[in-house]
């Protein structure tokens, strides 16, 4: 197995269906990964703006239940539920796509497990949305291990994508295509997609 295989293999990927109140589309994209940390530390990594800016993107807003958030250059929405250290639910508005993201954290066997479900996904957007989240799940792992370069976010903003991250993007796109084909949901639209077909 290569280093890239080791980097992407621990993530479970699936496409499903679930009706979420307030959303017409019922498609879901789910990523699940265990991390060698505590549930509390994982919660802090996915909710603390200073830590998010190191492995994901800068987040601003009124960061409390009922408040709003904005991810720099990306999605924004309302914080629907926040129950530390186990559940965060937000609306997710990105361009014309109005959807829903739920992050669930649990402790299992000495590790913390993150389950990210992006719901309200319309047909054709599964691969793009899954492929958009997957590198972030990898970057979170690198952050928690202390292996993520401190300047990675700044380099990415400047348009410099390190070769290892280019390979992560390419390989996880292949993984999501295989998941979509297996689920009968292939088609590329949305973040991470190279085409509008």
C-alpha positions, 0 to 999 in steps of 0.5 A: 500500500502507498502512503496515499492509500494509507491516507484515504483508506481509513475513511468510510464513504457512502451515499444514501437517502434520508428525508430532512425536514425543510429540504426537498432533495433526500440524497445524503453523502456520509463520511466516517473516520476514527481519529487517535484523540478524544471526543472532546479534542475532536469536537474542539478541532471541528468547532474552534475557529482558530483550529478550523482555519488551520486544517479547513478554512476560516470561519466567522459569524455569530457562532452559537445555536440560532446564529449564522456562520460564513466559511471564507470563500465557501458556504454559510448558513445557520447553526441549527443545533450545537451539543458539545461534544457530540452533535453539530447541525448547520444549514449549508448554503453554497451558491444555489445549493441549500442543504444540511450538514450534521457532524456527529462525534462519538468515542469508540475503542479509545478513539474519537469517531467523526461522522459527517452527513451532508443531507439534502443533496440533489441528484448529480451532486454526490461525487462533487460534495463527497469529493469536496469533503474528503480532503478536509477529513484527511487534513483533519487527521493530519492536524490532529497528528501534528503533521499538517504544515502550519502554512498549508492554508496560506499556501492553498489560498495563494493557489499552491496545492502541494503534490500530496494534496493534489494526489489526495484530491485525485484519489478521493474523486476516484473513490467517490465515483466508485461509491456513486456508481455502486449506489446508482448515483453517478454524475458530477456537479457541485464542489469538487466536480470537474464538469457540469454534466 
